[in-house]
């Protein structure tokens, strides 16, 4: 389960980064903002998994 969550976090980060860059290149602010939000969501999901891993190992 944790591996799935970590993979999902990486996917969200990558997808968000692409949307952010493409939106910026096209001048599409809504796409750029959506990409930033998705990337942040992936960052938060990844941080949550790191915290869970820290508590599991103890």
Buried (B, 14 or more C-beta within 10 A) or exposed (E): EEEEBBEBBEEBBEBBBEBBEEBBEEEBEEBBEBBBBBBEBBBEBBEEBEEEEEEEEE
